[in-house]
Amino acid sequence: MIKRKAKEKEKMKKRFSWVTCILLLLSITIISWKAESITKHRDRTHLVKFHKGRSARELFSQYVEDIYNTAELHQAGLDYSVFQKAITGYFNLKASDDVPQTSTVLTIVDLAKSSTTKRMWIIDLLDKDLLLHTWVAHGNGSGDDMPQYFSNQNDSHASSLGFYITNGIYNGKHGQSLKLDGMDAGFNDNARSRGIVVHGAKYVSEGTINALGRLGRSEGCPAVSSKLIKKVIANIKGKTVFFINGNDDSYNSKYLDETAAARYVYPGIDGNQAENASL
């Protein structure tokens, strides 16, 4: 009889423990749901105020300025106009599903600058953070210190302007390298047939600048320091956007559509709808 009562008490304790656990889990779930709902509501309220009276283009411009300022890109020597072009192309390429929606990294090379300056910037747009700022070489067919000529032709040994998407990693004559797919027809779409890749080179160094008064030059590739190549590839691999800018008035790209970029970032908002925007 005593044993039976003890067993019944033990069963009651177990049942009580299970009920307590279930109630505790339900309480945590409800509290979490409420907290998430409050956070979402605050975000929605903020965004509605942010959108009021502004077009998608205006919002996009403010968004671009915010990243530029937060990442301190001006201090790093990146011209705002070049960044604006690069990020516009980045969002156009996302809108056309040419790069994964999860991709957040943008690489910019500005060949309008001297080879003695650090003219490559790797930026995480989501974190608004400058990941790497370093030297990069241009093709020997483009000129000495300042590139003056750009080409998409085989055997030109010149750099090609425009938007690229990073692709496969391989080990070649320069060691670990990263393939590039040129996206601008007539400007860089021969990148694969020309063997244009990101690779390391010993001539990309401060020592070369001190000896020659400029960086060494490649055969058209955006070459970086052999000491940094693995770090560069680790940051930009996996179909990220890579943009090369330069002094060439003939360059144009369908990816420089600011309206399309703005509509991608702020869908459903235009000049007429912004006044009454709700999220």
N, C-alpha and C positions, 0 to 999 in steps of 0.2 A: 504493500500500500504506500509506504514512504517512498520507495523507489519510483512508483508510478507518478506520485505527486512531483517528485524531483524532475522526472522527465518532462511532465507537462509544463513546469516552470521554465525549463530550458527551452522548450519549443516556443513558449510565449516570449521569452527574451529574444530569440532569433527572429520571430515575426515582428516584434517591436523594432529591432535593429533594421530589418529590411524596410519597414514602413518609414522609419526615420531617415534612412538613406535616400529613399525615393522622394520624400518631401524636401529634403535638403537640395537634391539635384533640381527639382522643379523650381525651388526658390532662386537658386543660382541662375537658371535659365531665364526666369522672368526678369530678374534684376539686370542680367546682361542684355536682354532684349530691350528693356526700357532705356538703359544707358546708350545702346546703339541708336535707338530711335531718337533720343535727345540730341546725340551728336549729329546724326543725319539732318535733323530739323535745323540745328544751328548752322550747318554747312549750307543747307538749302536757302535759309534766310540770308546768309552772307552773300551767296551767289546771286540771288535775286537783286539785292541792293547793288552788287557789283555790275550786273548787266544793265540795270535800268538806264534807259536813254542812250545806250551806246550800240554801235553796229558791231558785227563780228570782226570787221577789219580793225576797228579802233581797239577792241578787246585784245585782238591778236597782237597788235603793236605794243600794247602795254605788257602783255605776257612775254614777248620777246625782250623788251627792255628789262623786265624783272629778272629774267635768267641772266642776261648780259651783266647786269649790275651785281647780282648776288654771287655769281661765279667770279667776279672781279676780272672780267675779260679785257676791259680797257687797260687795267694795270698790267696785264700780261701782254699787251701790245697788239691785240686783235681789234681791227677796225670794225666799228658797229655795222657799217654798210655790208661788209663781207660776211659777218655773222648773220645778218638779216637774210642775205641771199641763201646762205647755207641752211639755215633752219627752215626757210620757206620750202626749199627743195626736199628737206628731210620729211616734212609733213605731206608734201605732194606724193612722195614715194610711199609713205604709209597709206595715204588715201587710195593709192592704186594697188595696194597689197604687194608691192615689190619688195618690201622688207617686213619682217614679222611685227605684229602689233606690240609685242613685248620688248622690242628693241628700244633702248634709251640712249645709246651712245652715238655721238656725231663727231667725226674727225674733219678738221679744216686745215688745208694747206694753202697759204697765201704766197704765190710766186710773184706777186707785185712787190714783194719785199726782198731786200738783199739776202744773199745766201749766208752772210755773216750773222744774221739775226735768227733767233729761234722763231720759226714761222710755221710750225705744226702745233695745233691745239687739239687735244682729245677731251671731249666734254661729256659728262653725264647730265643729260637734260632733265631727267627726273629729279635727281638730287641737286641740280644746279651747281655742279661742282666741276672744276677743272682738274682732270685726272692726270694729264701730262702735257708739258710744254717743252718742245725740243727742236733741234735743228733737223732739216730735211733737205736732201739734194734734189736738183732738177736735172733734166737730160742735157748732155753736152751739145746736142743739136739746137738747144734753145738759147744758148749764149753763155757768157762767162759768169760774172757775179749776179747780174740782173737778167732774168730770162726776157728775151725780146721776141721770140718766135715759138709758136706752138703748132704741133702737127698730129694728125691721126694716122699718118701714113707709115707703112712698114719701112724699116731701115732708116727712118729719119733721125732716130736717136733723140728726138725732141719730146718734151713733156706734153701731155694732152690735158686740156682744161675740162671741167665739168663734174658731174655726179657719177660716182661709182658705188657699187655694193661689194663689200668684202665677201670672199667666198672661201674655198678650201685652203687648208694649210698643207705644205709639202716641204720636203728637204731637197734642196737643189745645190747648185754650185756656190751659192751664197749662204748655205745653211738653211735654217728654218725660215720659210717665206710664206707670204699670204697672197693668194690670187685676188685680182680685182676684175669685176665685170663693169665695163663702161656702159652707162645708161643714156648718154646723149648722142643721138645719131649724127654722124658727120664730124663729131668732135672727139669722141673717145671710145666709140663702139668697136674699134679694132684692138682694144686693150688685150684681149685673150690671144689673138693671132700675133700680136707684137711682143707678147711675154711681159706685159707691164704688171709688176707685182710690188708689194712692199717687202723689202729685204734689208738686211744689215750690210754695212760697208765700213771699212776702217777709215776711208777718206771722209766720212762724216764725223768730224771731231774738231775740237777747239785747236788742236795741234796743227791740223791742215789749214785752218783759217790763219793761224799765226805764220805758217810757212808760205802760203800762197796769196794771202789777202782775200781768200774766198774759200768756200767748201769745195771738195772734190765733186765731180759730176758723174751721173749714171748714164745709161743708154736709154733713158726715158722714164725710168722707174722713180717713184718717190722713196728713195733709200734713206734709212735712218742709221744711227750709230749701231755698230755690231754689239755694243754693250747693252743697248736698250731694246733690241729687236724682239726678244721674247716677251718683255713687258708690254711693248706696243701691241704685239699680236694677241696677247692675253686679254687686252682691253677692247680690241676692235674686231675680233673674230666673230663669226656667226651671223653674217648678213647684216652688217651695220652700214650706215651711210658715210661715205668718204667724199669730200668735196675739195677740188683743186681750183683755186681762183688765180687769175692772172690779168695782166694788162693786154687785153685783146677786145676791141670794140665789136668784132664780128661774132663773138660768142653769144649764143642765146640758147635757152632751154625751155621746154614745155613745163619743166618742174619749178620754174620761177613764177608760178601763178599764185599771187598773194591771196586772192579771193578764195581759191580752192583750199589753200592752207588754213585760212581763217574759218572757213565753213567746216573743215575737218575737226578743228579744235573746239569750235563753238557751233555745233550743228543746230539747225532750227532757228538761228538768230540772224536777222538782217537789219537793215536800217529802219524798216517799218515795225518789225516785231520787237526790237530791243526795248522799247518803251514799256511794253506789257509783258516782258519775259518772266516766266515762272518755271521753276524746276521741280 
